[in-house]
């Protein structure tokens, strides 16, 4: 037992050392369901705020924005729910036109934490229906002038509905994107978030994205390739529909499709300077239970340990789609201002089984929201502290390494180990 305990602590201390050299970036893509014109569910904004406050993304990619008013509303929500440092790319109305009057008031947009990313360029790739919006970002690192880390973010919304004509149109849209991607260096970091509206991985649009002969080849981070539509074996990656009840706007029919994706260029799975964090991909709000098949996401049939009813209910009420999330990581150090907490906040027991003792000697941190994340970047607890000694219950945490940050005051994450 003593030998096992010593080995465990050695591994955890090594992980602590490595974590100090890692910067994580949390990404969310979300179909906003015709926001703000869709008003079958009035005053949807608090539900979006609940989702954003829970996940705390650094990059927020959206589709189905209707207008600039909606874009500014979302910015206000994300600034209040996540960080006042959030900003958005330039709102541009859709420039593509299929000449048939198909809902060309559906726009894509990127919101981002301006302390972590610098927006370098905004590119529009037109198709015969809807634009691909491409954003070239640079990570705000301390050595960005000599060792820049750049990321191309593609936000898209492919043609909806089944049938060969719609599938062909999706393929032709992806071909236009490929023509643009052919102009980039083959080693580029590229992330694509979108409502692809595809039913099976065999569809030509998806095959084109994953084609290994392309200049930029995409990969499915969770590697859940298959025939998704109405296939309960893929319930863990389903994103639509969150609803069975009619009259709420959007699609009904329950949980039976994987339409929403975040894909990364293949190099980002292992060899890039900004890489995918293994096992971090989630259909957000999806507990991965087979009983959720064809049910509403807020149903008791969709209950599970990861996503609470409150989160699933907010997702149900805001959109007919679930968001998709993942984390990226780099060994680079961010160039962000930090609160000097060395004399103000101390963890008295960095290795614990039941309670974490935090001593606070700063008025500025009183009632500040602290957030605990695990090594996958998943939030596991939120709490506030008072002045002096605070004991935080961590008895229900799994064995492992955790780190603490605050929502609004930036400081170097505090690390601790739970061992039962």
N, C-alpha and C positions, 0 to 999 in steps of 0.2 A: 504493500500500500504506500509506504514511504517513497519507494522508488517511482511508483506511478505518479504520485503527487509532485515529486521533483521534476519528472519529465514533463508533466502538464504545465507547470509554471515556467519551465525553460522555453517551451513552445510559445506560451502566451507572452513572455517577455520579448521573445524574438518578434512576435507579431506586433507588439507595441512599438518596437524599434522600426519595423517596416511601415507601420501605419503613419508614423511621423513623417515619412517621406512620400506619402500618397495624398493626392488631392482628388476628391470625388466630385463628380458633376451629376446632378439628378435631372433627368429629362422626362417630360410628359407630352404626349400628343393627345388631343381631345377634339372630337367632332361636337361642336357647340349647338347643333340642331337649330339652324336658321335663326341665330341670335342677332338682333333682338326682336325680329318681326314675328317669330312664332310665340304666340301669347296664350295658347290653350292652357298652359300652366302659368298663371300670372306671377310677376315678381320672382323670377327664377334666380336672381342674383345671389341671395343668401346660400342657396344650395351649391353654387359654384365656389363661393367663398369657403364653405365647409370642406370641399374636396381639396382645394388648393392649400388651405391651412393645414390639412392633415398630411399631405405629401411633401410640401415645401420644395417645389422644383426650382432648378436654376435656369433651365430652358423650358419654355412653355410654347408648344406648337399647336396651332388651332386651324380648323377649317369650318366652313359654314358660318362665317361672319357675313352679315348683310350690308353693313354700312359703317361709316366712320364713327358715328355715334356709338354703335355697338363696340367698335374697337376701343374707343376711349373708356367706355364703361368697364370693359374687361381689364384694361390697364389699371383703373382705379381699384378694382377688386383685388387684383394680384398684388398691388402695392400695399394694400391694407392687410391682406391675408398672409403674404409671404415676406415682402421686404419693400421699403420705400425706395430702395436702389433699383427697382425694376423699371425698365423702359421698354418701348416697342419699336420695331422697325417701321418704316414708312408704310402707311396704309395706302394701298393702290387698288382701285376697282379692277375687276377682271377684264383683261384686254382681249381674251380669246372669244370667239363667237362661232357657234356652229350653224348660225343662220336659221335655226328652227325654234328659237324662243325657249330653249331649255335652261331655266333657272341660272342664268349667268350673273345673278346677284349673290353668288356664293363665293366668298373670298377666303384666302389663306393668310395667315400672319404669324410672325414670331415675336414673342415677348422674352426678355432675357434680363438676368441680373447684371447690371452695368459695372459692378465691382469685379466681376469674374470674366466678363467677355467684352470685347471691343468689336463693334460692327464695322467691317471694312468695305463691304460691297453688297448691293442688292441686285439680283438678276431675275428677270422674268423670262420664262421659257413658254411661249404660247403654243397652244394646240388648237384643234377645231372645236373645243368645248370649254375647258378651264385651264388657267395658267398653272404651271409649276412655279412656285416662288422659291428662289434659291438665295440663301444668305451666307456670305463668307464672313466668318468670325475668327478672331484671334483671342486665345486665352490670355488673360491679363496676368502674366507671370513676371517675376522679378528680372528674368533674363530674356524677355521677349524681343529685344533688339538684336541679340546675337543668336538666339535659339527659339524662334517663333513656333508656337503650336497653333496651327490653323485647322478650322473645321468648316466644311460646307454643310449647311443644313437645308434640306429640300423638304418643302411642305406641299402636299398635293391632295387631290380629291378626284379619283377616277370616275368614269361613267358608271352609273348605277344600273341595276336590273340584270336579270339572267337573259339567256338567249345568245345565239351566235353573233348577231349584229352588234350588241352591246359589248360582248367580249372582244370583238374585232376593234371596236372603237377604243377600248382600254389599251389594247396592244399598240395601236397607232399613237396614242398619247405617250406611252412609255418609249416608243421609238424616238419621239421628239426630244424627250429627256436624254436618251442615250446620245443623240447627236450633240447635245450640249456637253455631256460628261466626257465625250471624246476630246474636248478641248482642254481638259484638266490634266495635270501630271498624274500618271498612273498610281503614284504613291499617296495621293490625296486622301485625307480623312473625310469621308462623306457619310452623313446620317440622313435617312429618309423617314419622315413621319407622315402617314397619310391614311385616309379612308380609301382603300384600294377596291372595295366592292367586288372582290373575287371570291369564288365559291370553292375552288380547288387549286392546289399547287400546279396542276397540269395545265392550267389556263396559260395561254401564250404570253399575256402581259407579265405574269409572275415569272415564267420561264425566262423571259427577256431580261428581267431585273437580275436574275441569278446566273445568267449566261457567263461561263468562265472565259469566253473569248472576248468579252467586253473590255474596254479600257478600265472601267470601274465596275467590278463585280460585287453585287450585294449579297449579304448573308442574312439568314433568319437567326437572330441570336439565341432563341430557345431551341432552335432546330426542331420545330414542330411542323414538319412538312407533311402534307397529306391532302386528303379530300375532306374539307372541314364541314361543309354544309350538312346540317342534320346528322352529324356523326358524333355521338356522345363520347367517343374516345378522345375527342379534342376539346371537351368542355372547358378545360383549364385555360384555353386561349380564346374562347368565345368572347365577343364584344357586343353583339347585337342579337336580339333586341332586349333592352333592359325591362321591357313592358309587355304585359298581356292585355291591359285595359285600353280600350279605344277612347278617343276624345282628348288625349294628352298631347297630340302632335307627333309627327314622326311615325316610325314603324311599330307594329305590335307583333304578337306571335311568340314572344318569349325568347329565351336564350338558345340560339341554334346556329349562329354564324360567326366566323372570324373575318371581319371586314377591316379592322383597324390594326395597323402595323407600325412598328419602328424597325427599320432595317439598317444595318451598318455595312460599310465597305468591308470586304473580307479581311483586309489588313488590320482593322480595328478589333478583330477577335483575339489577336495575339501580338502582332509585331509593330504596331504603330506607336507613336508617342502619346496617343490618347486611345485607350482601349476599353472594351466592354468588360464590366465586372460580372464574372460568372454567376449565373443563377439570379441576377437582379431583374430580369425581364418579367413584367407582370401585366396581365389584363386587370387593371386596377379596380378593386371591388369584387373580383371573381375569386371565390374561395376554392374553386377547382373541384367541386363535388358533383357527382353525376346526377344527383337528385335535382340539380338546378336546371337540367335540360328542359327547354320549353317553358320555363317558369319566369316570373318577374324577379329581378335581381333583389328586391326587398322582401321576397317571400321567405318564410322560414325554411323552405327547401334549399335555399341558397346560403344558409347560415354556415359559419365556419370560424375557426380561431383567428384568422388573419384580419378579416374585414368585418367590422361591427355592423349592426343593423343601422345605426345612425349614418354611417358612411354609405351603405348600400341604398338607404332611403333617399339620401341627398342625390346620389347618382341617378336613381330611378326618376326623381322629380325634375332633374335638370335636362337630361338628354336621353334619347333612345339608344345611344352608344355608351360604352365604357371607355375611359381613357386607357392608354397604354403607357407604361413607364419602364425605364431602365436607368442604370447608372454607368457612368464612364469614369475612368481613373487615369491619372498621370503622376509621374514622380516629380514633376515641376512644382515649384513653390509659387503660390499666388501672391501678387503684389497688391494686397488689400490691407487697409488700415485695421489695426487690432487694438482692442482695449487692453491696457497693461494690467492684468489681473493678478500679477505675482504677489502683491501685498494685500489683495482683497478677498480672494477666494481660494480655498485650499480643500483638497480631498484628504481626509485624515486616514482613511483605510483603502488603499488602492486595490487590495484583494479582499473580497468579502463574500459571505454566503447569504446574508439576510438584509442588512441595512448598510447604506452608503452614508457616511457622515461627511457633510459639507459645511465648512465654516465660512461665513460671509461677513466681511468687514467693510462693505461698501453700500452706502445708501442707494447708489445708482442701480444696484442689482436687486434691490427689494422689489418684489412682485414682477420681476422680469421672468418671462417664460423660458424655462430650460427644456431642452429636448435631448433625449437619449436615443442614439442610433446603435445598431449592431454593425458587424463588419461588412454586411451586404448593403449598408446604407439605408436599412429599413428602420423607420421610427418605431420604438417600442414603448416609450413613455414620455409624458410631458408633466412638468411640475413647476411650482414657484417656490421661492425661498424667502425667509425673513432674515433679519440681522442676527448674527451669532451662529450657533450650532443648529444644523438641520439634519434630521435623520430621514433618509429616503428609502422606502421599502423596495428592495430588489429581490426578495425571496422567491418570486415567481419567474425570474429570469432564467434562461437556460445557461449552462456553463459556456463561458466565452469572453471575448474582449468587447468592451463597449466604450463609446465616447460621448461626451456631453458638450453641447453648444447652446447658444441662445438664439432666439428668433431675430432679435434686433441689434444686440451689441456684439460686435465681432471680436472674438479672442481665440487664441489657439485652443483646439479641442482638448478637454481634460479626459484622460483615459483611466479605466478601471477594469478589473477582472472579477467575474463571478465564478465561484467554484463551490459546488455543494458536496 
